[in-house]
């Protein structure tokens, strides 16, 4: 049954995991409606999600919260025209200012037979934004959003509800962190500040569930990346040699180097 695809993690708080990019979508059901955490990679994908939701609850989607501005988390926003879209103020700015870049990034990851979905996307940025903290009352449940600093992007937020924290791509499960739009010297501190706020169950943007202890391991890894960058950039260690023995796969370390020197 489709209903079984939604994993209840806390009362009224669900995760729906999709095979494409191992993506996680959050669902919070309150007395007044449904809040979605991220909206998938296209309008068609989001409409599929909307159909599945009707097997879980008859309540309408009234809110969407974007964890950050990457296309695979926001390109489905337009499928929920009656919902208020929330996100960090940087998320809104990036979606408004760089539409061509987002479509180009999507084509790098989407199978070619799905490029039409990218062409048809209406990019809908968050209408409600915040700088540090925000809260949405969905009726009987409070959903809290927080920005602790730059990391995977400059607009990553955490979303807390019940016993669950949704972290977007600030953490990865089963994959190395993606450094292409990152702030590698800021990322460790952002996770350090976030750690005390985490609920017992942590949902990354992609992959399996995590614990706060696993997030602490991710924080330690990002500290290692930052230290590696300092060695390469400030101590004259040859980059070509260093990337072969660094704390991340070579391709991600090259991206981290590029971001650290941008």
Secondary structure, 3 states (H helix, E strand, C coil): CHHHHEEEEECCEEEEECCHHHEEEEEEEECCEEEEECCCCCHHHHHHHHHHHHHHCCCCEEEEECCCCCHHHHCCHHHCCCCEEEEEHHHHHHHHHCHHHHHHHHHHHCCHHHHHHHHHCCCCCCCEEECCEEEEECCCCEEEEECCCCCCCCCCCEEEECCEEEEECCCCCCCCCCCCCCCHHHHHHHHHHHHCCCCCEEEECECCEECHHHHHHHHHHHHHHHHHHHHHHHCCCCHHHHHHHCCCCHHHHHHHHHHHCC
